[in-house]
């Protein structure tokens, strides 16, 4: 109750109590004293009652406020659907767990090639990846991961390894990626284009059987391993060693990435050979317009540099990689080069590119479809360069000018549009006039889901 109102009530009560005719002023003194005492008692009782009413009113207001807050919370909970449950995972108290995993990527599009080269072009499509597998824990710091890829009507092993983690240290034994490139180590689920940079495929980056150690502490990540060959090539005598060092500081909300890697591979065969070649952006064509052909070689040595930055909706990344081939029949060993530079920007509010463990990671839309939003939309531009000419080897030069638009309705679904204009010099196929400098256009779309 307001103080002004309280005073008015007391005043009214006082006036009613003491309103006496002027003539009564001559009454006897005892009577006046009794009347004054009664008046004081009435006033005290009235003040006590007012205090009681004020307390009851305050309690009522507090109860009403709590009820309003509860109603508002319930209304918000009803309006916003609960998040989708995670993929079911079996777990036991001893640390054992089993989590199914998989991905499906369907690509389609076309390439446009100069007619007189005689190479195939036009529309094509493929199941780019169709993987099923599982991962989980075995207790005591041990974990496992196993995936099979069924794309192309063939069964191939992807990751298949046992790992052990203890604090900042992780040891992996089995079929897994060696440590050659930010682009290569970033999962195909999270790349910004339909295919990785040209040099990663041209120089034969792939999973291999081996053992590796990773140490991550603060902003530093160090990785090293020894490897043999891919599951499909276990009959070879390849022996390799890889190392990578990454520094990944943060400046406020801006994530920085700087890294370098070294790679050595001994072919281990008297008649060993390598071949470097690459498609025009998309994988569903078998045409390769840069191609060294088979080169007799004893070993390969590669060195790479990488850098990236993520700041809110913006990201940029660049890499360069030099691949030297030891060819015993040649005085000078050729060194080939590949690299790229890209920028990307999210057109949707609150979205940013994911980053974790020294590589790009999953983008999670701030407002997914089904939660009142449209998901994330990202525009990317890239310059992709590959030079396979050196020391008398003419494998061709590819300059790629690429653009992609990536829409993620939810965390685990993706649709992508990709365009590339590939400008070639010393291409592997000449036109009818003998020209080996021309352009090839490539357009590809992808629909992707994973769990």
N, C-alpha and C positions, 0 to 999 in steps of 0.2 A: 504494500500500500504506500502511496506517495506521501511524503512528510506534510505537504500542504493540505492534503485531504484529511490526514490524521488530525492536524490542528483544528481544522474546521469542525470535525466531529466533536472534539473535546470542547470547543467553544460553544457549540450548539447545546451540548449536554449541560455545560456550566450555566448557560443563560436560562435553560429550562429549570435548573435546580434552584437557582438563586433569584428567579423572578418573583419578587415579593412587593406588594404595595408599599409606597413610601410611609403610609401610616403605621405599618408594622414595625418601624424602627424604634418605636417607644416601648416595644414588648419587653418582658422581663429578661434579664441577662442569662439566666440558666437556659431558657428556651432558645436563645440565640446561639449559645455555645453548643447545645445539642444539635441544632440545625446545621451549624458549621461542621461538626464532626461527621454527621451523616453525609453531608455534601462531599467531604474529603474521601470518605469510604466509597461513595458511588463513583467518584472520579478515578480512584485507584482500581476499582473493579473494571471500569470501562477501559482504562489503559491496558490492563492485563488481557482483556478480551481482544483488544485491537492487536496486541503483540501476537496472540494466538492465531488470529485470522491472517496476519502477515506471514507467519510461518507456514500455515497450511497453503497459502497462495504460492509461496516459493516452491514448496514441494510439488504442487500441481504443475507449475511451469517446468520444473526439471523433468517430471514424468512425461509431459507432452513433448519436450525436446528429444528425449530418448526414443519415444515412439516414432517421431518424425524421421529420425536418423535410421531407425530400423526399417521403416517403410521405404526410404530412399535406397538403402543398400539392397533390399530385396528386389526393388524395381530394376536396378542396374544389373543384378545377377540374372534376372529373367531376360533382359534386353540383350545381354552379351552371352553368346553361347559358350559353353565350356570348351577348353582346348581339346583337340583330338588326342586320344590316348596314344602313347608311344607303342612301337612294335612290341608284341609280347616277348618277354624274356624269362627263361627258366633259370632259377637260382637256387642254390643250396647253401646251408650255413657254413660249409667248409671252404667256400670261395668259388666253387664250380658254378659256371653259368653258360647258357646257350642262347644266342640271339641270332635269328635268321636275318639275312641281308640279301639284297639283290638290286639290280638296275636293268632298265630296258630303254634303249635308245633307237628310235626309228628315224632314218634320214631319207630325204628325197630332194631332187633338184636337177640341174642340168649344167652342162658345160658347152661353150661355143668356141670351136677351134677353126682356124683357117682351113677351108675345104681342101686346098691343094696339098696339105700335109698328108692327107690320107689317113688321119687318125680319127678314131671314133669320138663322137660327141652326142649331144642331145640329152633326153631325159633318162634318169636312172634312179634307183632307190635301193635301200638295203637296211637290214637290221644291223646297226653298227655295233651294239653291245647288248648281250642278253645274259646277264650273270645271276647266278644263284650261289649262296654260300652261307657261312655262319662264322661268328666270332664269339669270344667269351673268355672267361677266366678258368684257371685250373687250380687256384689256391696257391698260397706261398709266393705271390708275385708273378706267377707264370700265366701267360695268356696265349691264345691261338687265333688264327684267322685263315679261312680257307674259302676260295671262290673259284668256280668254274664258269667259263664263258662259252655259250652255245651259238654265238653268232656265226654266220657263214656256213651253216651245216657242219661245223667242226666243233670239237670239244677241246678247249685249251685251258690250262691253269692260269689264273691270274695270281693274286696273292695266295700263298700257301706256306705258312711259317709258324714257328713257335717263338715266343718272345718272353723275356724276363725283365722286369723293371724293379729298380731299387732306388728311390729318390730321383735324382737327376739323371741316373744312368739307365739305359735300355739296351739290351742285347737281343738281336734277332738272328735266327738260324732258319734258312729255308729259301723259298722262291719269293723275292721281293725286289723293289726298286733299288738300284744303286744311286749314287749321289752326284748327279751331273747337272741339274738345271732346276731352277724355280718352276719353269713351265712344265717340265717333265714330272716333277714331284707333286704338283698340284693335280688333284683327282680330276678325271675327265668330267665328273659331275659339276665341277666348279670353275672350269675354264671359261674365258670370255668369248671364245670362238668355237665353231663347230669342230675344228681340229687344232692341235697345238702348232706352235711355230715350226716352220719348215725344217730348220736344222735338227730338231729333236728326232724326227723320223728319218731324215736323210743320213744322219750319222749313226743310226741303229740303236738309239736309246731304248732299252727294254728291261723288263724284270729278268733277273738271273738268279741262279742258285748260289748261295753264299752265306757268309756270316758277317754281321756288322755290329758296330757299337755306336750309340748316340749319347751325347752328354749335353744336357740343357740346364743352364743355370742363369737366372736373371735374363739379360738381353743377349746372351751368347749361346749359340748352338754349334756343336762340333760333331761331325759324322765321318765315319771311316769304315771300310769293309773290304773283304776279299771275295771274289766271285769267280765262278766258272762260266756257264752259259745258260741259255734259256732251256726250259723243260723240253722244247721241241728239238733242241740241238745238243742233247747230252752226249752224243758220240764225238764231239769235238774235243780238242785239247786246250781250249781257251783258258787263260788264267789272267785275271785282272785285279786291279786294286783301285779303289776310289776314295776320295776324301772331299769334304765340303765344310766350309766355315761360314757361319752367318751371324751377323750382328743385327739385332732388331729392336732398336730403342723406340720409345714413345716420347713425343713432345706434346703435352696436353692430350688432346683426343686424336692427334695425328700419329699414325703408325708408320715407321720407317723400316726399310729392309735393305741391307747391303750384304752381298755374299760373293764367294768365289769357290771354284771346285777344280779338282785335278783328276784325271782319269788315265790309266795305263792298261792296255790289253795286249797280252802276248798270245799270238795265234797258235803257236805250238805245233805247227805242221810244216813240213818241207814244201808243200805246194799250197800254202795258205793264201787266201785272197780276200779282198773286201770290195764292196760296191756301194757307192753313194748315189742316191737318186730320190726324187720327190714328185708327188702329184701336185696338180694345181688346186690347192686349198682343200677340196672335198675328197673323201675317201671312196665314194661309190664309183669313181672312175679308175680304171687301171692304167691310164695313160700317164707317162712321166716324161716331162719335156726337158728336165735336167737329169743327166745320167752319166756317171764316169765310166760305166762298164766295169767289168771285173779287173781289179788291180792286184797283181802279185805282191804280197806284203808279208812282213814278219811280225809287225806290231803296229799299234795305234797309240797316240798320246794326245789327249785333249785337255784344254784349259778353258774355263768359263768364268765370266763375271756377270753379276746380276744385281739389280737395284729396283726398288719399288717404294711407293708411298700410297697410303690410304688416308684421306682426310674427308670425313663426312661422306657426301655422295660422290666425291671425286676419287679416282685412283689413276696411277700411272705406273708403268713397268717397262723395263728395258733389259735386254741381255745380249751378250756377245759370246761366241764360242769358236775356238780355233781347234781344228782337228788335223794333226800331223800324221802322215803315214810313212812308215819306214819301208821303202821299196828297195830291196837289195840290187835290183837290176838297174837302178837309176842313181846317178851321182848326187842329184839334189832331191831330197824327199819333199813331196808336195804338202802344202798346208792349206786346207780349205777353211772357209769362214761362213758362219751364219749368225744371224741376230735379228732382233725386232725391237720396235719401240711402240708402245700403245698408250692410249688414254681412254678413260671411260667415265661416264657420269650417269647417275640415277635420276630419272625424270620424276620419280615419285618421292614424296616427302618422307623423311626419316629413314631412308634406306642407305645402306653402305655395304661395301664388299667385305666378306668374312676373311679373317686371317688367323692362323693358329699354327704353332710349331714350325715356323720358318717357311710357310707356304700359304697360298690362298685357300680359304675354306668356304663353307656353306654360307650363302646369302639367305637371311631370314627376313621376309617382307615384314615391314612394320605394320601394315594393314593388309592382311591376306584376304583372299576371296572367301566368303563365308563368315568373315568377322567384320563386315562393314566396309571393306576396302576392295581394291582391284589387284593387290599384289604389288610386286616391284617391277619396274620397267627401266632397263639400262641400255644406253647407247655406247658403243665402243668403236674406236678407230685404231687401225694398226698399220704400220709399215713393216713388211716382212722381207728379209733379204737373205739370199743364199748364193754363194759364189763357189762353184766347183771347178774353177779354172786355176791351175798353178803348175809350174815346173813342167810345162809341156803337156799336161793333162787338160783336155778340153771337155769338161762336163757340162758347161753352160752356167749362165747367171740368171737368177730369178728375182725380180723385184715385184713384190706383192703389195697392192693397195687394197686394204680390207676394211669392211664395215660390218657391224653386227647389231642386231636389236634383240635383247633377251628379256622375255617376260616370264616371271615366276609367280603364278597365281598363289601358290602355297610354298612351304619350305621344301617339299619333296616332289614338286612338279615344275617342268620348265618347257618353254617353247622358244625357239630361236630362229631368226632370219639372218642369213649370211650372204654377203656378196664380196667377190674378189676379182680384181683386174690384175692379171699376172702378165708382167712385161718381161719378155725373154730376149737374151742375147746368147748367141752360140747354142741355140736350142738343139736338142738331140735329133729333131726331125726338121728337114728343110721343106720349104714350099716348092711348087713346080718350077719356080724361077731360081731356086737355090738359096732363097733368103732364109736365114736362121734367126732373124730378129723380128718378132711379131708379138701380139698379145692374145691371151686366152681369157675368156670370161667364165666365171664359175658362180653359180647361185645354189645355195643349199638351205633347207629347213630341217629342223629337228624337233621331235616330240620326245620328252624324257620323263621318266618316273623312277623313283628309287625308294628303298625302305631299309 
